[in-house]
Structure formats: structure tokens, C-alpha cells
Amino acid sequence: MPLWGGVEAGGTKFVCAVGTGPDDVRDEVRFPTTTPDETLRRTIDYFERYELDAVGIASFGPVDPESSSATFGYITTTPKPGWANTDFAGYVRQALRVPIGFDTDVNAAALGEHRWGAAQGLDTFIYLTIGTGIGGGGIVNGRLMHGLIHPEMGHIRVRRDPARDPFQGSCPFHGDCLEGLAAGPAVEARWGASTETLPPSHPAWELEAEYLALALSDLVCVLSPQRIVMGGGVMEQRHLFPQIRRRTAELLNGYIQSPSILSSIDGYIVPPGLGNRSGLLGAFALAENAS
């Protein structure tokens, strides 16, 4: 049986594992994301113990996922200090001499959910992660979303009412884009408390649901996904899901005539079937696709 290596590379930590799927994760290690040299060296040191057939990399971004590009596999314009223009995939390929699958962390998570989780059997869907940042990916017509580069759903502009929310946003590029208003650090900057400590009755959640529902209603109209999967640390506050579903339906106002929204929205906007392992397992799927 082939053996895959998987890397879920985040701005805070790396998770590396070997296996073939959710029922076969044979080993796993986590370590902090420090400098590229130190972090990638630790990645190689871990995988060199195994006879791997391929490695899949699910990376924070922005990245270059275009296989024909001269900078394929690079982390490009990230604000993460020291990581801009890092040849991530090339480093791993040169060290391990195996095929490399490479994509964004959210596209990889979407692939994992499509293969084993909440999006099995679907042709077109969206995966969103709401955490330290906001990212989006997914599959359209059975293929991962790519184009100029890859989706950047966290940086779409949503309507902010300054009277209701004077917070001007925390995104260093766009201020009050979706990520600047609704990612975990934005919530903490606005309210002075983390999402883990705010009680369900706090007014933060109504505002959070508003911004996320504004984004979802736009994405429904643009991409017509068959399902929306929402993961990440903020969405571990499961009381958010009913508020988001209700407000998304209100914003669409009956215009999208689909039973999935009109009568079955609880099964339309859903948490990940793979929990917090969507990205790591998606990296296994990237490795398999690359082999």
C-alpha cells in the first residue's frame, strides 16, 4: 500500500503526518512555525524516517499553485515575517526526491472534506475557515478552485455600518474586509476578549454572524455551491451556526429557489465532517493526486 506524507503548514504551527487517510494516520508531529530554514529542516527530518511515495503540502498563503509556473510551490506575498518568496515545495522535493502535491491550506481542507468528510459526492461546494485569518477554497465542477492564483475569499469586502460597528478592521492590506472584521484577532481587538472566552449571549456573536452571512450570501450568488462547510477555531463556537444560517436565509430573501436554502439550510451550512483534521487529511489526498 502506498504511504503518503502530509504537511498542514500554518502561520503559527506545522503539522506533519504519515498515513493514507482518516482511518490510517500512523504518526504525527507538531512544531512551531519559526524561520523557513528551521521549520522546513524539521519537516524534512521528520519525513526522512519513512519510505514515502509522495508528500502533500497544505500551506498558508498566498501561494503559487500553478504547476507550470516558474514559482510553483512558493509562498509568495505573505505578511508572515521571513516567509515571502519561500520555495516550499521545491525544498521538500529536492530533499525527499518524491512527487509533491501543493495547494492552499483551505483548498486542501476542501479536498479532504470532498474525499472523506461533509462534501462527499458533491460537484461544487465551498470550504471556509474562520480562525486566526479567514480563507476559502473548494471544488467547482469536480476540480479544486484555481485561476489567476487561488481563491482569497477572506478578503472580499462586506458592508460595515460605522454606527453599529466603529471598528475599522485589522487587515493590513484592506482594513475592513471580511478577515479584517470577522477573523479571531479582529473579534479580540474589537471586544478585548478572545472568541474562546466570550459567552454565547455576548453581542459580538450577532455581529460576527452578520459579517459571515453577508459573505455567504455573496458566495452563494456567485458560485452557487451545493454546500458550504465552515471550519476553523472561531466556528468551534457552534452556537454561531444557527445565527449564520438564519441571517444568510434572510439576506437571500427567497431569491435563490433551492430547497437546500428554503427548507434544509441546517444541512447546507455545516461544520467539517473531519473536524479539525480536514487540512491534514487533505494533504494526504494532495499527495495521492501527485503520485
VEXTI-486383 format. One record per residue (C-alpha): residue in three letters; x, y negated, z negated. Coordinates in steps of 0.001 Angstrom, whole numbers. Each point is the difference from the previous one (the first is absolute). Layout:
BEGIN
resn/xx/yy/zz
Ala/X/Y/Z
...
//
This chain:
BEGIN
resn/xx/yy/zz
Met/0/0/0
Pro/1365/-3489/821
Leu/977/-2232/-2901
Trp/-616/-3736/132
Gly/1571/-2853/-1879
Gly/-2189/-2957/-883
Val/917/-3526/-1113
Glu/-2532/-2459/-1343
Ala/2069/-3167/-94
Gly/-1461/-2847/-2008
Gly/1396/-3353/-943
Thr/175/1118/-3648
Lys/754/3721/205
Phe/844/2819/2389
Val/-1704/3387/-227
Cys/1732/2882/1801
Ala/-1352/3532/235
Val/284/3237/1935
Gly/-2868/2261/983
Thr/-2627/551/2650
Gly/-3229/-1474/-1388
Pro/-2159/-653/-3071
Asp/150/3621/-1147
Asp/3730/317/608
Val/2034/-2833/-1523
Arg/3102/1895/-1091
Asp/1963/-2810/-1571
Glu/-300/-3741/-519
Val/2140/-2843/-1327
Arg/-604/-3704/-666
Phe/2519/-2807/-380
Pro/-18/-3824/120
Thr/360/-1912/3257
Thr/3250/-1892/-473
Thr/2397/-932/2816
Pro/-289/1769/3359
Asp/3402/1671/-385
Glu/-703/1365/-3464
Thr/-3609/1007/658
Leu/607/1698/3339
Arg/3061/1786/-1381
Arg/-2147/1451/-2790
Thr/-2541/1049/2623
Ile/2636/1873/1985
Asp/1508/1573/-3108
Tyr/-3405/1412/-867
Phe/-790/1452/3423
Glu/3460/1452/661
Arg/-826/2825/-2408
Tyr/-2634/1378/2383
Glu/-118/1519/3474
Leu/-2570/-2352/1518
Asp/-1610/157/3426
Ala/-922/-3698/50
Val/-488/-3004/-2285
Gly/-2940/-2384/-2
Ile/435/-3551/-1272
Ala/-2965/-2062/-1214
Ser/1527/-3441/-502
Phe/-897/-3379/-1388
Gly/215/-2591/2721
Pro/-194/-1709/2295
Val/1721/2691/2080
Asp/625/891/3637
Pro/-1911/3246/711
Glu/435/-66/3802
Ser/2080/3052/939
Ser/1314/-1610/3218
Ser/1196/-3157/-1777
Ala/3683/-699/-711
Thr/-1000/-714/-3596
Phe/-2299/3005/-487
Gly/-36/1010/-3641
Tyr/1195/-3349/-1309
Ile/-1511/-1914/-2873
Thr/-191/-3427/1621
Thr/-1205/-3267/-1597
Thr/-772/1226/-3496
Pro/249/-2513/-2854
Lys/1582/2789/-2101
Pro/3486/-1441/-734
Gly/2775/1736/1911
Trp/-2257/2289/2049
Ala/-695/-2089/3113
Asn/1345/1620/3190
Thr/843/3304/-1710
Asp/358/2992/2345
Phe/-1937/2349/-2261
Ala/-840/2830/2414
Gly/3397/-171/1705
Tyr/1825/337/-3320
Val/-1987/3095/-978
Arg/279/1570/3460
Gln/3749/-474/176
Ala/528/1441/-3477
Leu/-2321/3015/224
Arg/45/757/3747
Val/-3715/840/163
Pro/-2948/-1566/1856
Ile/-1495/-3025/-1750
Gly/-3631/-1072/-104
Phe/-383/-3641/-951
Asp/-2938/-2318/-639
Thr/-1423/-2448/-2507
Asp/-971/1285/-3410
Val/-3663/-727/689
Asn/-32/1655/3422
Ala/1639/3037/-1584
Ala/-2617/2/-2757
Ala/-2686/-129/2680
Leu/1614/2972/1725
Gly/34/1930/-3269
Glu/-3667/-767/-625
His/-827/1040/3569
Arg/1842/3284/-350
Trp/-1015/1031/-3520
Gly/-2137/-2664/-1674
Ala/-3037/-2255/284
Ala/283/-610/3769
Gln/129/3580/1269
Gly/-1777/449/3304
Leu/-364/-3727/701
Asp/1024/-1622/3265
Thr/286/-3609/-1220
Phe/451/-1219/-3574
Ile/1897/-2493/-2153
Tyr/2211/558/-3021
Leu/599/-3027/-2257
Thr/2263/-188/-3015
Ile/-655/-2700/-2587
Gly/2882/-224/-2431
Thr/3184/-2044/-324
Gly/-765/-1007/3578
Ile/-2849/744/2380
Gly/583/2113/3069
Gly/-2171/1709/2546
Gly/386/2704/2575
Gly/-2041/2737/1511
Ile/-865/2024/3030
Val/-1856/-1134/3120
Asn/-1090/2530/2603
Gly/2000/2652/-1821
Arg/3304/-1908/11
Leu/1796/-2078/-2609
Met/-424/-3742/458
His/2903/-1685/1774
Gly/245/-2906/2408
Leu/2407/-2905/-51
Ile/1294/1537/-3220
His/-2548/1402/-2452
Pro/-3107/-1275/-1793
Glu/443/-2680/-2654
Met/-3501/40/-1454
Gly/1150/-1469/-3289
His/813/-3294/1690
Ile/-3340/-725/1631
Arg/-1621/-3247/-1065
Val/-3091/178/-2174
Arg/-2278/-2864/-994
Arg/945/-1622/-3322
Asp/-2312/-2454/-1749
Pro/2333/-2387/-1875
Ala/-2799/-959/-2379
Arg/-489/3606/-1034
Asp/3648/1010/238
Pro/2567/-2820/-247
Phe/2868/2527/119
Gln/1861/-762/3225
Gly/1418/3482/530
Ser/3333/1670/-585
Cys/1093/1177/3452
Pro/3351/-1626/854
Phe/-920/-4/3707
His/-3703/-917/41
Gly/-1096/-1134/-3450
Asp/-3630/1038/-246
Cys/-128/2944/2391
Leu/-1610/3210/-1283
Glu/3192/1169/-1716
Gly/627/-3438/-1437
Leu/-3458/-4/-1589
Ala/-775/3614/-879
Ala/3214/1998/-540
Gly/888/915/-3573
Pro/2527/-2830/-501
Ala/-2551/-2545/1244
Val/-2574/1236/-2494
Glu/2551/-227/-2807
Ala/1183/-3474/1045
Arg/-3571/-1288/149
Trp/-1280/1500/-3260
Gly/3151/468/-2067
Ala/-588/3728/-467
Ser/690/3133/2014
Thr/-2734/2001/1709
Glu/646/2832/-2468
Thr/-952/-2178/-2971
Leu/-2949/-1995/1364
Pro/-3311/1474/-1249
Pro/-2641/1028/2572
Ser/-2211/-2912/-1091
His/2667/-2614/779
Pro/-899/-2505/2775
Ala/3214/972/1779
Trp/-1679/3085/1423
Glu/-2906/-1794/1646
Leu/2474/-2276/1776
Glu/2242/2935/916
Ala/-2957/1875/1468
Glu/-976/-3101/1964
Tyr/3386/-317/1699
Leu/274/3706/741
Ala/-3553/134/1354
Leu/692/-3005/2254
Ala/2972/1900/1417
Leu/-1930/3251/393
Ser/-2907/-1647/1779
Asp/2451/-1536/2489
Leu/1786/3317/528
Val/-3304/1823/510
Cys/-936/-2449/2728
Val/3428/136/1688
Leu/859/3698/-150
Ser/-3320/1759/-718
Pro/1634/2592/-2273
Gln/-1904/3154/-897
Arg/1260/-305/-3578
Ile/2084/-2331/-2155
Val/2349/1577/-2549
Met/1273/-2321/-2741
Gly/2960/893/-2206
Gly/2701/-1721/-2015
Gly/349/-1005/-3606
Val/-2735/-2652/-21
Met/-2523/2503/1375
Glu/666/2305/-2944
Gln/-2507/-2317/-1680
Arg/-2820/2126/1382
His/-2710/-2419/-1140
Leu/1113/-2134/2966
Phe/-1378/2428/2573
Pro/-3739/-631/-648
Gln/569/-3762/58
Ile/1942/168/3266
Arg/-2564/2265/1657
Arg/-2905/-2185/-1036
Arg/1639/-3250/1095
Thr/1230/1449/3313
Ala/-3542/1097/847
Glu/-1298/-3476/-914
Leu/2559/-1708/2212
Leu/-772/2263/2976
Asn/-3682/-807/-604
Gly/-1401/2900/2011
Tyr/1833/-960/3184
Ile/1946/3271/258
Gln/-2774/2513/555
Ser/1642/3145/-1325
Pro/-1354/2304/-2712
Ser/3509/128/-1454
Ile/-437/-3622/-1070
Leu/-3758/-388/-254
Ser/-701/3069/-2138
Ser/3252/1882/-754
Ile/2538/-2664/-875
Asp/1147/1931/-3085
Gly/1520/2513/2403
Tyr/1280/-2678/2374
Ile/2277/-2033/-2293
Val/1824/2630/-2035
Pro/3109/671/-2104
Pro/2777/2175/1437
Gly/-605/3717/-19
Leu/3691/511/-809
Gly/70/-2473/-2881
Asn/3314/-1815/-307
Arg/1819/2581/2163
Ser/-1385/-1054/3380
Gly/3218/-1737/1079
Leu/2362/2753/-1100
Leu/-2082/2741/1599
Gly/-379/-2163/3079
Ala/3790/-66/197
Phe/-89/3813/261
Ala/-2460/-373/2888
Leu/2329/-2542/1676
Ala/2853/2501/-317
Glu/-2095/2760/1521
Asn/-1014/-2239/2904
Ala/3651/-888/617
Ser/1339/3545/-3
//
